[in-house]
């Protein structure tokens, strides 16, 4: 966990197509942000959007919804993040939001804020706990310093090169973590002339809730996860142990590709992260 962020999937650059047939989610928001390529997002709410670089797509799962994700031909590179919904709103109605960001200059560097507020810019998309997320494109070796809330924790993902966070180097492909207790964030990348070094910064106030993140679900107990799995399997006709097949309305198929089946539960009780 970094604030309410509970999953960061860093993918590409890759020419292999993304094909994610219909699958469910609960009690989370999916946040899709691309550096290169396109993804077509469709969901059970009727949303149908082609997501491009510089555009953020956020799906709120609430009590339960489904979506599909298919890339267009060509390289695909970006991140998908999940943020856990706090207990008081985790069973809200599902929803979808789409927003094209406006990058700003901060010193020598270009910053695109796609969730919350970071530095001199912000994003209007709705999230349900104090959070931020931004892509930074370093163009020189000059440091970037940003004031941050002292009670927040942060993560810095180095994408295309090494990024220095205060005095610590975060190599490409790694995620650096910063605990609460600082008022400024100092970032630096040694970008040569004509080169861009990319990083993604995520942050938030610690959520303070015990969670289970298993397959496509965020829950609070083993019983919740088991019930949602059974309801999903019942909805797609794979098993008949669920008691609420309407828990997950299905997204229309693409190329008649069948829905994803849930993996079997492990032969132990799932325990929450503390």
PEMORA-V264024 format. One line per field, one symbol per residue. phi: phi as a letter, one per 20 degrees, with the letter a starting at -180 (. if undefined). psi: psi as a letter, one per 30 degrees, with the letter a starting at -180 (. if undefined). burial: I if it has 24 or more other ideal C-beta (glycine too) atoms within 12 Angstrom, else O. A space follows every 50 residues. Layout:
phi: ???
psi: ???
burial: ???
//
This chain:
phi: .clefcbcddcnfbeffecdfgbebblbdecdcdebnbcedcbfenfbce edgncddcdeflfqbcbcbceegofcbrccdddffggfcfdfffabcbbe fcfcecmeddcdedbmcbmecbcefecdbfbbbbeddfdbeffddcfcff eedccceeedrfcedlddedfgnddedcfgpcdcddcbceefgmdcddbc dcbrfgfmcecddcldddcdbgfffffffffffffemebcefcbfegcfe egfdllffffefffffebefdffd
psi: kjbfkfkjjjlakkfkkkjjlklllkhlkkjkkkekakkjkklffgkjkj klkfkkkkkjebfklllljkllklkkkakklkkkklefgfglkllkkkkk ljklkjbflkkjkfkbkkbgllkfkklgljllkkkkjkfagklkkkklkf glllkjjjdglkkkjcgkkjlkfljkkkllglfkkjkkkiklkgkkkklk kkllkkegkklkjkcgkkafleeeeeeeeeeeeeeggelgflgiffejkk kklkggkllkkklkklhlkkklk.
burial: IIIIIIIIOIIIOOOOOIOIIIIIIIIIIIIIIIIIIIIIIIIIIOIOIO IIIIIIIIIIIIIIIIIIIIIOOOOIIIIIIIIIIIOOIIIOOIIIIIIO IOIIOIOOIIIIIIIIIIIOIOIOIIIIIIIIIIIIIIIOOOIIOIOIIO OIIIIIIIIIIIIIIOOOOIOOOOIIOIOOOOOOIIIIIOIOOOOOIIII IIIIIIIOIOIIIIIIIIIIOOOIIIIIIIIIIIIIOOOOOIOOOOIIII IOOIOOOOIIOIOOOOOOOIOOOO
//
